[in-house]
């Protein structure tokens, strides 16, 4: 790697868009993501208090994922109507109220599930954060801008690293109250420093909803079920996995979970950068093989250090895959990026709900987590097959053979969302 070229490219990137908005969007997504996965970080404590079965643990962890997923697309549409910054402000305010509910009013397992639904508000931030952060950057830098915004999934690290020690000292309910502090701080920073990206041509609601029936958006959905669904599902379940599988303390389980999740967050930025450099298609192919091989290896459940090493590799692949997917999305949907990102983020997150439940059911039915890992491997193989079939239709319409952005004068068909709006011969 030529580090002078990297340094030069990063310097150009910093000047190409509005950096304060990008960093504000990262912080907004980071704090929201930490809140979204708090149930996963608190799971060993909550499970101990309410004596939960493995299946109940899986359900508890998956509820915020499903709730947040279902809210992503509506929030993305709302962001196109009222503005991305306004949508972010509204979401963070509502999330603060949900945290207060978790702090002061939750005392039963069923109320924990209700709280999980409310925490889904924070999980809806995905499409808005990515579109807000990358909105002022040109196509050749979209991958890196999306990668930096999306690296807010490192909020999982905040939840798993700081949540368990705070719960040990103050009780798990208090952790939800303490989380209001960084949420309000991030809201203040966004209010002061973020700018609404340049206004794109406004479309009707019907135009935005066309993304729902586009073949390419559903191809991205399936890929993201593996890359992001795998990330959020595994990240949420890791504290429970390490605690139940290896018998480590709740705080130690959080530390192991933090280590593997951090790898995925860092890899997301690198994935976006390299996808800009070598192309999203070329960057995605090895991701499927890494995740598939890692899932099979984890199914044999080696010791804690061997399993951690494999999970580090899996999370690196998942993070890089997330960055690579969102190098492609704004190129395919340049006039509806917030909506498309929210839809893809929604379906991907729904896929993430599959993993905690699969793990919990596998453990309860067989006494082992092996079938949970194997089921994820099968899903990865299916997504790769669909990707291989569909990517050939993208080349020369809006990307080159590797998946890089084409110069505008070479774009043959620029589609929004499913119909051509410009033909260039």
N, C-alpha and C positions, 0 to 999 in steps of 0.2 A: 504494500500500500504506500502511495506517495503522500506523505504527511503534509507536504507543502500544498499539494492540490486540495487535500481535505481542509486545511486551514483557510485557503483562499475561497473554497466553496462555502464554508461556514460564515466567512466574513460577508460574502455576497448575500447569503441567506438572511443574515441579521438586518441587512438594509432593504431587502426585497419586500417586506411587509411591515406590519405594526407589531413590534416585539412586545411592548407592554400588554397588549391585548392577548397575545399568544400565551404569555406567562400567567396572566390573570385567568385565562381559560384553563390552563394546566392546574392551577391551584384550586379553582372551582371544582373541576372534575376530581382532583385528588381527595379533597375533603369529602365530597359527596360519595365517592367510592368507599372511603373509610367507613362512613356511616352505613352504607348499603351492606357491607359485609360484617357489621358488628355482631349480628346473631351467630355467624360462624365462629368468630373469635371468642364469643361468650359461651359457645355451645357446651364445652366441658363443665362449666360452672352451672349453667341452667339445667343440663342433663342430670347432674348430681343432685340438685335441689328437688327436681320433680321425678327422679327415678325413671328416666325415659328409656324405651326400647331402642335398638338400632334403627328401626324403621321410623320411629317418632323423631329421632335425631335428624335423619335424612330429610324428613318433611319440614321440620323447623328451619333447617338451613336453607332449604330450597324455596320457601315461601317468599322471602324478600327478592330472590332472583326472578321468580315468575311475576311478581307484582311489578317490579321495576321494568321488566321486559315489556309487559303489556302497556305501560305508560310511555314508553320511549317514542313510538310512532306518533301518538296524538300530540306529545310535547314538541316533536319536530315540526309537525304541521303548524302548531300554534306559533312556533318561533318564526316561521316564514311569514306569518300574518302580523304579529305584534313586534317582531324583532328579536334577535337572538339574545341580546343583552337583557332585554325586558323579561324574556322567558326564564333566563337564568336567575334573575333577581326574585321572581315569583317562586321558582322552585326551591331556592335556598331558604326563603322565608317559611314556606310550608314544611320543609324538612326540619327546621328548628322546632316547630310546634310538635312534630312527630317525636322528636327526641325528648321533649319535655313530658310527653305522654309516657314514654318508656321509662323515664326516670321516676315519675311520681305515681303512676296509676297501674303498673303491671305487677301482678302478684300470683298469677296462675299460668299454667301451660297454655290454655286457650287464649289468654290475654297476650302471651308471647307471640302466638300466631297472628293475632290482630296487629300487634306492633310490627311484625314482619311485613304485613301488607302496607302499613304506613311508611316503613323504611324504604319501600319500593319507590317512593317519590324521589329519593336521592339517586336511585339507580337509573332514573329516566334521563339523567343529565348528559348521557353519552353523545347523541347526535348534535345537541345544541353546543356542547363544549368543543367538539371537533370542528363544527362549522364556524363557530365564533372565532376560535383560535387560528384557523387556517384561511379564513375568508378573504384576507387582504394579500395572500401570497399567490404568485403566478403558478401555472401548472407544473413547471419544472421543479418547484420546491414544495409541492403539495404533500408528497410522501413524508418528508421530514417534519413539516408543520403538523400534519396529522399525527405523526409519531410522537412528537413532543406533547401535543394536547392529550393524546390517548395514553401517554405514560402516566397520566393521573390515576391509572389503575394501580399505581404504587401505593395508593391509599390503603390497599390491603395490608401493606407492610405496617402502616401506622396502627391499624386495628389489631393485628396479631402481635406486634411488638409491645405496644403500650397498654392494650386492653387487658390482657391477663394480669399483669402486675397491679394495675389499678383496681381490677375486680377483687384480687386477693386482699387488697388493703381496705377498700371502701365498700365492697359489695358490687355485684354486677349491675344492679339498677343505676348506681351512681355513675357508671361509665357513660351511660346514655346522656345524663345531665351534663357531664364534663365535655362531651362531644359538641355541645352547643357553642362552646367558646371558640374553637377553630372554625366552626361553620360561620359564625357572625364575623370573625376576622376576615375570612375569605370573601364574604359578601361585601364588606367595606372596601377591600382592595379592588374588587371588580367594579364597584360603583365609581371609584376614583380614577382607575387607570384604563379600564377597558373602553374601547370605542366600537360602535356598531360597524361591521364591515361594509364596504361599498354596496349599495343597494343593487340587486340584480333585477332583471325584468320580472315584474310580478305576474304570477300565473293564477288561474282560478283554482279553487279547491279541487275541482274535478281533474285538472291537469296534474296536480300533485299526487292525487290518489292513483293515477295511472302507473305510478311506480309499483303498486301492489300487484300488477299483472304482467310486469316485464320479466322476461326469461332471465336476463342478466342479473337483475336484482335478486332473483331466487337462487341463482348460482352463487352469488356472493353470500346470500343468507346461509346456504349449506356449508360453505367454506368457513364462515364465521361461527357456525354452530360448533365446529371443531376447534378453531383457534381461540376465539373468545369464550365460547361456551365451555370449552375444556379448561381455560384459564380460570374463569370465575367459579365454575363448579368444583374443580379440584382445590382452588385456593380457599374456598369457603369450608371445604370438608377436611383440609389438612390438619387443623388442630385436633379434630375428633379422630382422624386416622392415626396420627402419631400417638395420641393418648391411649386409644383403645388397642392398637396393634402392638405397640412396643412398651406400654405400661409406664411411660415417662410422666412426669408431673405436668399439670395444666400449663404452668409457665414455660416449662421446657418444650412442650408441644407447640406452644405459640412461637417460640424461638426457631424451631425447626421449620415451621410453616413460613415464618418471615424470610428465612434464607432462600427457600425455593421460589417464593413469590417475587422477591426482589429481582431474581434472575429474569423472570418474565417481564417485569416492568422495564428494566434496562434494555432488554433485547427488543422491546417494541420500538424504541427510538432508533436503534441500530437497524432494525428491519425496515423502517421507513426510509432511512438514509440510503441503505443499499438498494432498496427497491427503486429509488430515484436514480441511482447510479447504474444498476444493471437491468432494471425492469422488474415489474411486479410478478410477471409470469415466471421468469427465471428465478426470482427470489422465493417463490412459493413452493416450487417442486420439491426441494429437499426437506421442507417443513413436514410434509405428509409422511415421509419415510422416517424422520426422527421421531415423530409422535407415535407412529404405528409401532416401531421397534421398541420404543420406551414403554408403551402400554403393555406389550407382551412380556417384556422383562419384569415390569412391576407386578404382573400377575403371579409370578413365582415367589413374591414377597420375601426378598432377601432381608438380611439384617438391617438395622436402622441406618447404618452409614452407607451400605450398598444401595438401599432404597432411596436415600436422600440424594446420592450421586445421580441415580437414574432420573429422579424427579427434577433435579437441576437441569438436566439435558432436555427433558420434556418441556419444562417451562421456558427454556431458552427458545425452543422451536415454536411454542405457542405464541410467545411474545413477538418473535420475528414475523410470524405469520400474520398477526394482527396488524403490524406496521405495513406489511406488504399488501394486504387487502385494501387498506385505506390509502395506499398510493394509487390504486386503480379506481376506486369509487368516484372521486371528484372528476376524474378524466371521463368516465362514462356518463356521469350525471352532473355536468357543470352548472346547470341552472336549477338544480333541486338537491344540492348536496346535503342540506340539513335533513330534508325529508328522507332521502335515500339512506343516509347514515343512520337515522333513527330507526328506519324499518330493519335494516341489516343488523343494527345493534339489538333491536327488539327480538328478532328471531334467534340471533346468536345467544342472547342471554337466556331465552326460553330453553335452548339446548343445554345451557349450563345447569338448569334445574334437573335435567336428566341424571347427571352424575351423582349428586348427593343421594338421590333416591335409589339409584342403581347400587351404590355402595352400601347403603343401609339395608336394602332388601337382600343383597348378596350375603352380607354378614349375618343377618337374622335367619336366612334360609339355609345357609351352608356352613356358617361359622367362620367364613373367610371373605376377604375383600377381593379375591382373585377374579370372580366373574364380573365385578364392577369395572375393573381395569380392562378385561377382555372385551366387554361390550363397547367401551370407548374406542378400542382398536378397530373393531368392526365398522363403527361409524366413520372413523377416519379413512378407512379403505374405500368406503362407498363415496365419500366426498371427493376423494382424489379421482375416482373414475369419472364422476360428473364434471369435475374441473377439466380433465383432459379432453373430454368431448366438446365442452363449450368454448374453451379459450381460442380455438382455431377460428371461430366466428368473429372474434374481436379484432384480430390482426388486420391492419390496414384501414379499418373503419375509424378507429380512434386510438389505437396503440400500434407500436411496431412488434416484431416477432418476439422480442424479449419482454414486452410489457411497458416500455418507456413511452412517455408522452410524445406524440407526433407534433412537429411544427404546424401551426394553424394552416399554413398554405398547403400542407400535405394531407390534412384531414379530409377524407372522402365523404363521410357522413357523421355529422355531430347530432346526436339524438337527445331529445328531451320529451318526456321520459321514455316513450316507446315509439314516437313518430319522428321522422326526419324534419328538421327545421332549417337545414342548410345543405345544399348539394354543391359540391365543388368538383369540377371535371378538369 
